[in-house]
Amino acid sequence: MAIVRQYKSYRFKKSRPLLRVGLALLPAAAWLPAQGQRAAVVSVEHTRLLVDSRYDTAGDSAAAAFLRPYSHAVDSVMGRVAGRAAAPLRAYRPESPLSNLLADILLDAGPAFGERPQLAVLNMGGIRASLPQGEVTCGDLLQVAPFENRICFLTLSGESLLQLFREIAASGGEAVSRGVELVITPGGQLKSARLGGRPIDPAGSYRIATISYLAEGNDRLAALRRQSGLNAPRTRGSDTRRIIAGYFSRAAERGVAVDARVEGRIRVEE
């Protein structure tokens, strides 16, 4: 299993050397400049380091022995097959098979919580991995959705929904459910927005399925803070990973491999 770890670089005034630290050491990075001469952060850069099998050539026998008693229990859960995928499913902007699939799963989950949402929105930043063709395990789904998010439902006015779509256009695209048709420019401007083949009514109201993280207006989707009628279930089944796993399991029971494709939900035009 490959692990992606993120690092940030801090550059300080007075010709100090570049200080590179992992995210876990950020508090220490903030403390170090205060020691000795006065300094101020003038720039911040970040990158990702892929930690994969290239780093396994020199195994740590002591660490392996420590982890061995726990491996079976973890593998028995993470290795369980949730379902099958008909093709590799990846996430990318402005629209992708995996982002379409996950948004549709949130949309279809509504009735289980007494809801009939008209659309669903999920942030691309929350989709952390791809799904392989063939067997999809619980571990695969954990990598796709590693955060502790829960499904929730809220209402936006038509004008606020248009603002949300403008924010989605500015980001270059997010995950939106079927029926949404956005046309955006290469520069991130919203040209048009339709839902179910109809223009958005600024005076109307729209019920949306999303995740708890976005319901707080995070990830530059601030329009979601203009919500009303928030329904944020706290049941075990409201965990988004369980919802996704349940979708795959039900498809497997029917003998169906899950599939998704790009449909033109978000198009980029000059």
Buried (B, 14 or more C-beta within 10 A) or exposed (E): EEEEEEBBBBEBEEEBEEBEBEEEBEEEBEEBBEEEEEBEEEEEEEEEEEEEEEEEEEEEEEEEEEEEEEEEEEEEEBEEBBBBBBBEBEBBBBBBBBBBBBBBBBBBBBEBBEBEBBBBBBBBBBBEBBBBEEBBBBBBBBBBBEEEBBBBBBBBBBBBBBBBBBBBBBBBBBBBBBBBBBBBEEEBEBEEBBBEEEEBBEEBBBBBBBBBBBBBBBBEBEBBBBBEEEBBBEEEEBBBBBBBBBBBBEBBEEEEBBBBEBEEBBBBEE
